[in-house]
Amino acid sequence: MLFLVAALLLLGVVLGTVAHAPLPLTVVASVVIGVWLAVFAVRERHGRRRHTAN
């Protein structure tokens, strides 16, 4: 329950920041976060395949 409250609080802070940030800055930040998540997903997938094969 505490995790849910913290997540909602963080979401509110982030959405409040995005609402006041200029649109180009929001788009650049979104792209950076998306690329970072994609790289993380690829690395996790490769790591799990390597450990499973052994």
C-alpha positions as CSV (number, residue, x, y, z in Angstrom):
1,M,0.0,0.0,0.0
2,L,2.8,2.4,0.8
3,F,4.4,1.6,-2.6
4,L,1.1,2.6,-4.3
5,V,1.0,5.9,-2.4
6,A,4.6,6.7,-3.3
7,A,4.0,5.8,-6.9
8,L,0.9,8.0,-7.1
9,L,2.8,10.9,-5.4
10,L,5.7,10.5,-7.9
11,L,3.3,10.4,-10.8
12,G,1.7,13.6,-9.6
13,V,5.0,15.4,-9.3
14,V,6.1,14.2,-12.8
15,L,2.8,15.1,-14.5
16,G,2.9,18.5,-12.8
17,T,6.4,19.1,-14.1
18,V,5.5,18.1,-17.6
19,A,2.5,20.4,-17.6
20,H,4.8,23.4,-16.9
21,A,7.7,22.4,-19.2
22,P,7.9,23.5,-22.8
23,L,6.7,21.0,-25.4
24,P,10.1,20.5,-27.1
25,L,11.7,19.7,-23.7
26,T,8.9,17.2,-22.9
27,V,9.3,15.5,-26.2
28,V,13.1,15.2,-25.9
29,A,12.8,13.9,-22.3
30,S,10.2,11.3,-23.5
31,V,12.4,10.1,-26.3
32,V,15.4,9.8,-24.0
33,I,13.4,7.8,-21.5
34,G,11.9,5.6,-24.2
35,V,15.3,4.8,-25.7
36,W,16.7,4.0,-22.2
37,L,13.8,1.6,-21.5
38,A,14.3,-0.1,-24.9
39,V,18.0,-0.6,-24.3
40,F,17.2,-1.9,-20.8
41,A,14.7,-4.4,-22.2
42,V,17.1,-5.6,-24.9
43,R,19.9,-6.1,-22.3
44,E,17.5,-8.0,-20.0
45,R,16.3,-10.3,-22.8
46,H,19.8,-11.1,-23.9
47,G,20.9,-11.7,-20.3
48,R,18.1,-14.1,-19.6
49,R,18.7,-16.0,-22.8
50,R,22.4,-16.4,-22.0
51,H,21.7,-17.7,-18.4
52,T,18.9,-20.0,-19.5
53,A,21.1,-21.7,-22.2
54,N,23.8,-22.7,-19.6
